[in-house]
């Protein structure tokens, strides 16, 4: 009897504990009314749904939160766009903002749903217009997490001295209210819940030890300047797994475009394997690019399958030389040079031919074999540069600035910009240790490349 009583009391304790935890959750909108919110502009409730129209705003009244987990069920109607702000003042101003934006035609294509705006902007929406989705914002000490449909997209630790431009000086963790705002079109909200959290100082100390030093971090500076932060050329190879790519992208704040190598003798060799690849990528937060390999790839893969990718890229590093030798310029045993100047003319000739292939982006641009690369500027004369740029303009191709090989040179990039070409920043990594686009950012600054100069993928 005593044992049964102990068991009963233990179960009762667990039930009460569960109730206590449940009681902590605050229902901020239960489908009935928004009397606990102040509103500005067109904000209405009908059929248990809040409708926030263009420039409408609702801000929670008389409630302040520091550490919390906020769960919102929302929908962007047509191309409606807006923000969920936290740690705001009583008017819904200041604090951090999380984007609600699934507009694929938006000229500012790099601030999609889940973006921690100006801090961790996202280039890929994993949800669509006119479909309900859940957005979870968790603030715990110095860590901010944002998840969409339970997919963690942002994991940011605010350092002791965060880098902020004057326009974004209020993006600092403190405490405050919540605000839901439409910036264009219509947003709908079905539920809003919050769970206050407690955190120990030792946890905050541990978080700060993990934070990136933003005083020397070029990536946060790009986000703060509203510049698209995307590595357009990333491969899953060696130790870079899908899971590591997700966590590394979140850690550095760099969006990744994953590009399988597609061609004869490469991991993907036909249409069926492309379709299998996409089945494995459903719901992943990555831009998807195709790298066409060799010169056969345009006929190896159908147009319908190529068009599944957000864009297609190739290089001109593989060709047949004048003696009929298959050449891969990065492999020294396949480079046969009798006369360097004539060989350089052959390289240029092949680059110009590649521009007629059905691709969007020319990558690893103007690559030279090792035996010539130490005189890169000497071989890449103005005349040769102009031939390539003229071909790119004629075929409306995009130029990659490549971090791994640090190519093309500044002179070519300046000519390309003057000719009106668009750019991508790409790494072409060989493993998971591939840096943070350092050469690309160096050239961006040196050549005056702006956000409007960057290529918009066909997302």
C-alpha positions as CSV (number, residue, x, y, z in Angstrom):
1,X,0.0,0.0,0.0
2,X,2.8,2.4,0.9
3,X,4.6,1.6,-2.4
4,X,1.3,2.4,-4.3
5,X,1.0,5.7,-2.4
6,X,4.6,6.7,-3.3
7,X,4.0,5.8,-6.9
8,X,0.7,7.9,-6.9
9,X,2.4,10.9,-5.3
10,X,5.3,10.6,-7.8
11,X,2.9,10.6,-10.8
12,X,1.0,13.5,-9.2
13,X,4.3,15.4,-8.9
14,X,5.1,14.9,-12.5
15,X,1.6,16.0,-13.6
16,X,1.9,19.2,-11.4
17,X,5.3,19.8,-12.7
18,X,4.0,19.6,-16.3
19,X,1.2,22.0,-15.4
20,X,3.6,24.4,-13.9
21,X,5.7,24.4,-17.1
22,X,2.6,24.8,-19.2
23,X,1.4,27.7,-17.1
24,X,4.6,29.6,-18.0
25,X,3.5,29.7,-21.7
26,X,1.7,32.9,-22.5
27,X,-1.0,32.9,-25.2
28,X,-0.7,36.3,-26.8
29,X,-3.3,35.7,-29.4
30,X,-5.9,32.9,-29.1
31,X,-7.9,33.5,-32.2
32,X,-10.4,35.8,-30.5
33,X,-9.2,39.3,-30.0
34,X,-6.2,41.5,-29.8
35,X,-7.1,43.7,-26.8
36,X,-3.7,43.1,-25.4
37,X,-2.1,44.8,-28.4
38,X,-1.9,48.3,-29.6
39,X,-2.5,48.7,-33.3
40,X,-1.6,51.2,-36.0
41,X,-3.0,51.2,-39.5
42,X,-5.2,48.3,-41.0
43,X,-5.1,45.5,-38.4
44,X,-8.3,43.3,-38.2
45,X,-9.4,40.0,-36.8
46,X,-11.8,37.7,-38.6
47,X,-12.4,33.9,-38.6
48,X,-9.7,33.6,-35.8
49,X,-7.0,35.1,-38.0
50,X,-5.3,38.5,-37.6
51,X,-4.9,40.3,-40.9
52,X,-2.2,43.0,-41.1
53,X,-2.4,45.1,-44.2
54,X,0.1,47.4,-45.9
55,X,1.9,49.4,-43.2
56,X,-0.2,47.9,-40.4
57,X,1.4,47.2,-37.1
58,X,0.5,45.6,-33.8
59,X,2.6,45.9,-30.6
60,X,2.1,44.0,-27.4
61,X,1.1,46.3,-24.6
62,X,2.5,46.5,-21.0
63,X,4.6,43.3,-21.3
64,X,8.4,43.2,-21.3
65,X,10.5,40.1,-22.2
66,X,14.3,39.6,-22.1
67,X,14.8,35.8,-22.6
68,X,11.9,34.0,-24.3
69,X,10.8,31.5,-26.9
70,X,8.2,33.1,-29.3
71,X,6.2,30.9,-31.6
72,X,4.1,32.5,-34.4
73,X,2.0,30.8,-37.0
74,X,1.8,33.1,-40.0
75,X,1.2,33.4,-43.7
76,X,2.4,35.8,-46.4
77,X,-0.5,36.5,-48.7
78,X,0.5,36.8,-52.3
79,X,3.7,38.7,-52.0
80,X,3.0,40.3,-48.7
81,X,6.1,41.1,-46.6
82,X,6.8,42.2,-43.0
83,X,8.7,41.7,-39.8
84,X,8.4,40.3,-36.3
85,X,10.3,42.6,-34.0
86,X,11.5,41.9,-30.4
87,X,13.1,43.9,-27.7
88,X,11.2,46.9,-29.0
89,X,9.9,49.9,-27.2
90,X,6.2,50.4,-26.5
91,X,5.6,51.7,-30.0
92,X,7.2,48.6,-31.7
93,X,10.4,50.5,-32.6
94,X,14.0,49.4,-32.2
95,X,15.3,46.0,-31.2
96,X,15.9,43.1,-33.7
97,X,13.7,42.2,-36.7
98,X,13.0,38.9,-38.3
99,X,11.7,38.9,-41.9
100,X,8.5,37.5,-43.3
101,X,9.2,37.5,-47.0
102,X,8.6,34.8,-49.6
103,X,8.5,37.1,-52.6
104,X,10.7,35.4,-55.2
105,X,10.6,38.5,-57.4
106,X,11.7,40.9,-54.7
107,X,14.7,43.0,-56.0
108,X,16.1,42.6,-52.4
109,X,16.2,38.9,-52.8
110,X,18.6,38.2,-49.9
111,X,16.2,38.9,-46.9
112,X,13.9,35.9,-47.0
113,X,11.7,34.5,-44.2
114,X,13.6,33.8,-41.1
115,X,16.3,36.5,-41.7
116,X,17.6,38.2,-38.6
117,X,17.6,41.4,-40.6
118,X,21.0,43.2,-41.1
119,X,22.7,40.6,-38.9
120,X,22.0,37.2,-40.6
121,X,20.1,37.8,-43.8
122,X,18.9,34.6,-45.6
123,X,18.8,34.1,-49.4
124,X,16.5,31.1,-49.5
125,X,12.9,30.8,-48.4
126,X,12.0,27.3,-47.3
127,X,8.3,28.2,-47.2
128,X,6.0,29.7,-49.8
129,X,3.4,32.4,-50.2
130,X,-0.2,31.6,-49.2
131,X,0.9,28.7,-47.0
132,X,0.8,28.6,-43.1
133,X,4.2,28.2,-41.5
134,X,5.6,28.4,-38.0
135,X,8.4,30.8,-37.0
136,X,10.2,30.3,-33.7
137,X,12.4,33.0,-32.2
138,X,14.4,32.1,-29.2
139,X,16.5,34.5,-27.2
140,X,18.5,33.0,-24.4
141,X,21.3,35.1,-23.0
142,X,23.3,36.3,-25.9
143,X,22.1,33.7,-28.3
144,X,19.4,34.3,-30.9
145,X,17.9,31.4,-32.8
146,X,15.3,31.6,-35.6
147,X,13.6,28.4,-36.9
148,X,11.0,28.1,-39.7
149,X,8.9,25.0,-39.6
150,X,11.3,23.6,-37.0
151,X,14.3,24.1,-39.4
152,X,17.0,26.1,-37.5
153,X,18.1,28.8,-39.9
154,X,19.8,31.4,-37.7
155,X,22.0,30.7,-34.7
156,X,23.7,34.0,-33.8
157,X,25.6,34.9,-30.6
158,X,25.8,38.6,-30.0
159,X,29.3,39.5,-28.9
160,X,30.2,41.8,-26.1
161,X,30.9,44.6,-28.6
162,X,28.7,43.9,-31.7
163,X,29.4,45.7,-34.9
164,X,26.5,48.0,-35.8
165,X,26.2,50.9,-38.3
166,X,24.6,54.1,-37.0
167,X,21.3,53.1,-38.8
168,X,21.3,49.8,-36.8
169,X,22.5,51.0,-33.4
170,X,19.4,49.8,-31.7
171,X,20.0,46.1,-32.7
172,X,21.2,45.2,-29.3
173,X,19.8,42.6,-26.9
174,X,18.1,44.0,-23.8
175,X,14.4,43.5,-23.1
176,X,11.2,44.8,-24.6
177,X,8.0,44.1,-26.3
178,X,7.0,42.3,-29.5
179,X,5.7,43.8,-32.7
180,X,4.3,42.3,-35.9
181,X,4.4,44.7,-38.9
182,X,3.5,44.6,-42.5
183,X,5.9,46.5,-44.8
184,X,4.1,45.6,-48.0
185,X,0.9,43.8,-48.8
186,X,-0.9,41.4,-46.4
187,X,0.3,39.2,-43.6
188,X,-2.0,36.8,-41.7
189,X,-1.3,35.5,-38.2
190,X,-3.2,32.5,-36.7
191,X,-1.5,32.3,-33.3
192,X,1.2,33.9,-31.1
193,X,2.6,32.2,-28.0
194,X,5.6,33.1,-25.8
195,X,7.5,31.1,-23.1
196,X,9.6,33.3,-20.8
197,X,13.0,31.8,-20.1
198,X,15.6,32.0,-17.3
199,X,19.3,31.8,-17.9
200,X,22.3,31.6,-15.6
201,X,25.2,34.1,-16.0
202,X,27.7,31.2,-16.5
203,X,25.8,30.3,-19.7
204,X,26.1,33.9,-20.9
205,X,29.9,33.8,-20.2
206,X,30.2,30.6,-22.2
207,X,28.2,32.1,-25.1
208,X,30.4,35.2,-25.2
209,X,33.5,33.0,-25.4
210,X,32.0,31.4,-28.6
211,X,31.0,34.7,-30.2
212,X,32.7,35.9,-33.3
213,X,34.8,39.1,-32.9
214,X,32.8,41.4,-35.1
215,X,35.4,44.2,-35.0
216,X,37.4,42.2,-37.6
217,X,34.6,40.2,-39.2
218,X,33.8,41.3,-42.8
219,X,30.7,39.2,-43.0
220,X,28.7,41.1,-40.4
221,X,29.8,44.3,-42.2
222,X,28.2,43.0,-45.4
223,X,25.0,42.2,-43.6
224,X,24.9,45.6,-41.9
225,X,25.4,47.3,-45.3
226,X,22.5,45.2,-46.7
227,X,24.8,43.4,-49.2
228,X,23.8,39.8,-50.2
229,X,26.1,37.3,-48.4
230,X,26.1,34.2,-50.5
231,X,28.9,31.8,-51.4
232,X,27.6,30.8,-54.9
233,X,30.1,27.9,-55.3
234,X,30.2,25.3,-52.6
235,X,30.6,21.6,-53.0
236,X,29.7,18.8,-50.5
237,X,33.0,16.9,-50.6
238,X,35.6,15.4,-48.3
239,X,34.5,16.3,-44.7
240,X,31.8,18.9,-45.7
241,X,28.6,17.0,-45.1
242,X,25.1,18.4,-45.5
243,X,24.8,18.8,-41.7
244,X,28.2,20.4,-41.4
245,X,27.3,22.8,-44.2
246,X,24.2,23.8,-42.4
247,X,25.9,24.5,-39.1
248,X,28.9,26.2,-40.6
249,X,26.7,28.5,-42.7
250,X,24.8,29.5,-39.6
251,X,28.0,30.0,-37.6
252,X,29.7,32.3,-40.1
253,X,26.5,34.0,-41.4
254,X,27.3,33.0,-45.0
255,X,24.6,31.5,-47.1
256,X,25.7,28.6,-49.3
257,X,24.8,27.6,-52.8
258,X,25.4,23.9,-53.1
259,X,26.6,22.7,-56.5
260,X,26.9,19.0,-57.4
261,X,29.4,18.2,-60.1
262,X,27.4,17.1,-63.1
263,X,29.0,15.3,-66.1
264,X,30.5,12.2,-67.5
265,X,32.8,10.6,-64.8
266,X,31.4,12.8,-62.1
267,X,29.0,12.1,-59.1
268,X,25.9,13.0,-61.2
269,X,25.9,11.7,-64.8
270,X,22.3,11.7,-66.1
271,X,18.9,13.2,-65.6
272,X,17.7,10.5,-63.2
273,X,20.6,11.2,-60.8
274,X,19.7,14.9,-60.8
275,X,16.1,14.0,-59.8
276,X,17.4,11.8,-57.1
277,X,19.6,14.6,-55.8
278,X,16.7,17.0,-55.6
279,X,14.6,14.4,-53.7
280,X,17.3,14.4,-51.1
281,X,17.5,18.2,-50.9
282,X,13.8,18.9,-50.3
283,X,13.3,21.5,-47.5
284,X,17.1,22.3,-47.3
285,X,17.9,26.0,-46.8
286,X,20.4,26.1,-49.6
287,X,20.4,27.7,-53.0
288,X,20.9,25.0,-55.6
289,X,23.4,25.3,-58.4
290,X,24.6,23.0,-61.1
291,X,28.2,22.7,-62.2
292,X,28.5,21.4,-65.8
293,X,31.6,19.4,-66.2
294,X,33.6,18.9,-69.4
295,X,32.3,20.1,-72.7
296,X,29.7,17.4,-73.0
297,X,27.4,18.5,-70.2
298,X,24.9,20.5,-72.3
299,X,23.9,17.3,-74.2
300,X,24.3,15.0,-71.2
301,X,21.5,16.7,-69.3
302,X,18.1,17.9,-70.6
303,X,17.1,21.5,-70.5
304,X,14.1,20.5,-68.3
305,X,16.5,19.0,-65.7
306,X,19.0,21.9,-65.9
307,X,16.2,24.3,-65.3
308,X,15.5,22.7,-61.9
309,X,18.6,24.4,-60.5
310,X,18.6,28.1,-59.4
311,X,21.4,28.6,-61.9
312,X,24.0,26.7,-63.9
313,X,27.7,27.4,-64.0
314,X,30.8,26.0,-65.7
315,X,34.4,26.8,-66.3
316,X,36.7,26.7,-69.3
317,X,39.4,24.6,-67.7
318,X,38.6,21.4,-69.7
319,X,39.1,21.4,-73.5
320,X,40.9,19.6,-76.4
321,X,44.2,21.2,-77.4
322,X,45.4,21.7,-81.0
323,X,47.1,18.2,-81.0
324,X,43.9,16.5,-79.9
325,X,45.0,16.0,-76.3
326,X,42.2,16.2,-73.6
327,X,43.3,19.0,-71.3
328,X,42.4,19.8,-67.8
329,X,44.3,22.9,-66.9
330,X,44.6,22.2,-63.2
331,X,46.4,18.9,-63.9
332,X,50.0,19.5,-64.8
333,X,50.4,16.1,-66.7
334,X,47.6,17.2,-69.1
335,X,49.1,20.5,-70.0
336,X,51.4,20.3,-73.1
337,X,53.0,23.7,-74.0
338,X,55.3,24.3,-76.9
339,X,54.8,28.1,-77.1
340,X,53.4,29.9,-74.1
341,X,51.9,32.8,-76.1
342,X,50.2,30.5,-78.6
343,X,48.9,28.4,-75.7
344,X,47.6,31.5,-74.0
345,X,45.7,32.3,-77.2
346,X,44.3,28.8,-77.2
347,X,43.0,29.3,-73.6
348,X,41.3,32.5,-74.6
349,X,39.8,30.9,-77.7
350,X,38.3,28.1,-75.6
351,X,36.9,30.5,-73.0
352,X,35.1,32.5,-75.7
353,X,33.6,29.2,-77.1
354,X,32.4,28.2,-73.6
355,X,30.3,31.4,-73.4
356,X,28.0,29.9,-76.0
357,X,27.1,27.0,-73.7
358,X,23.7,27.2,-71.9
359,X,25.1,28.3,-68.5
360,X,24.6,31.4,-66.4
361,X,27.9,31.9,-64.5
362,X,31.5,31.6,-65.7
363,X,33.5,30.2,-62.8
364,X,37.1,29.7,-62.0
365,X,37.5,32.5,-64.5
366,X,40.7,33.0,-66.6
367,X,42.4,30.2,-64.8
368,X,46.0,29.5,-65.9
369,X,48.1,26.3,-65.4
370,X,50.7,26.4,-62.7
371,X,53.6,26.8,-65.1
372,X,52.1,30.1,-66.3
373,X,50.3,31.4,-63.3
374,X,53.3,33.1,-61.8
375,X,53.0,35.6,-64.7
376,X,49.2,35.9,-64.7
377,X,49.1,39.7,-65.4
378,X,51.7,39.3,-68.2
379,X,49.6,36.8,-70.1
380,X,46.2,38.4,-69.5
381,X,46.8,41.4,-71.7
382,X,44.1,44.1,-72.3
383,X,43.4,42.6,-75.7
384,X,42.8,39.1,-74.3
385,X,40.7,40.4,-71.4
386,X,38.6,42.4,-73.9
387,X,37.9,39.3,-76.1
388,X,36.5,37.4,-73.1
389,X,34.5,40.3,-71.8
390,X,33.0,41.0,-75.2
391,X,31.9,37.3,-75.4
392,X,30.4,37.5,-71.9
393,X,28.5,40.7,-72.8
394,X,27.2,39.1,-76.0
395,X,26.0,36.0,-74.3
396,X,24.9,37.8,-71.1
397,X,27.0,35.7,-68.7
398,X,27.8,36.4,-65.1
399,X,31.4,36.5,-63.7
400,X,32.5,34.7,-60.6
401,X,35.1,36.2,-58.4
402,X,36.8,33.1,-57.1
403,X,38.3,33.0,-53.6
404,X,40.1,29.7,-53.8
405,X,42.3,30.7,-56.8
406,X,42.1,34.4,-56.3
407,X,41.0,35.0,-59.8
408,X,40.3,36.9,-62.0
409,X,42.6,39.8,-61.3
410,X,41.5,43.3,-60.4
411,X,42.0,44.7,-63.9
412,X,39.6,42.1,-65.4
413,X,37.0,42.7,-62.7
414,X,37.1,46.5,-63.3
415,X,36.6,46.0,-67.0
416,X,33.7,43.6,-66.4
417,X,32.0,46.1,-64.1
418,X,32.5,48.9,-66.6
419,X,30.9,46.6,-69.2
420,X,27.8,46.0,-67.0
421,X,28.4,42.4,-66.1
422,X,26.9,40.9,-62.9
423,X,29.0,39.1,-60.3
424,X,29.0,36.1,-58.0
425,X,31.4,35.4,-55.1
426,X,32.5,31.7,-55.1
427,X,34.9,29.4,-53.3
428,X,35.0,26.1,-55.2
429,X,36.1,24.4,-52.0
430,X,37.9,21.1,-51.6
431,X,36.8,20.5,-48.0
432,X,35.1,22.2,-45.1
433,X,38.0,24.6,-44.5
434,X,37.4,27.2,-47.2
435,X,37.4,30.6,-45.5
436,X,34.9,33.4,-45.6
437,X,35.2,34.9,-49.1
438,X,38.2,37.0,-48.2
439,X,39.4,37.6,-51.8
440,X,35.9,38.3,-53.1
441,X,35.4,41.0,-50.4
442,X,38.8,42.5,-51.1
443,X,37.9,42.8,-54.8
444,X,34.4,44.1,-53.9
445,X,36.0,47.0,-52.1
446,X,38.8,47.6,-54.6
447,X,36.4,47.6,-57.6
448,X,33.4,49.3,-56.0
449,X,31.0,46.4,-56.4
450,X,27.6,47.1,-55.0
451,X,24.6,44.9,-54.1
452,X,23.0,45.8,-57.4
453,X,26.0,44.4,-59.2
454,X,25.4,40.9,-57.7
455,X,23.6,38.2,-59.7
456,X,20.1,37.2,-58.5
457,X,19.6,33.5,-58.7
458,X,16.4,32.1,-60.3
459,X,15.1,31.2,-56.8
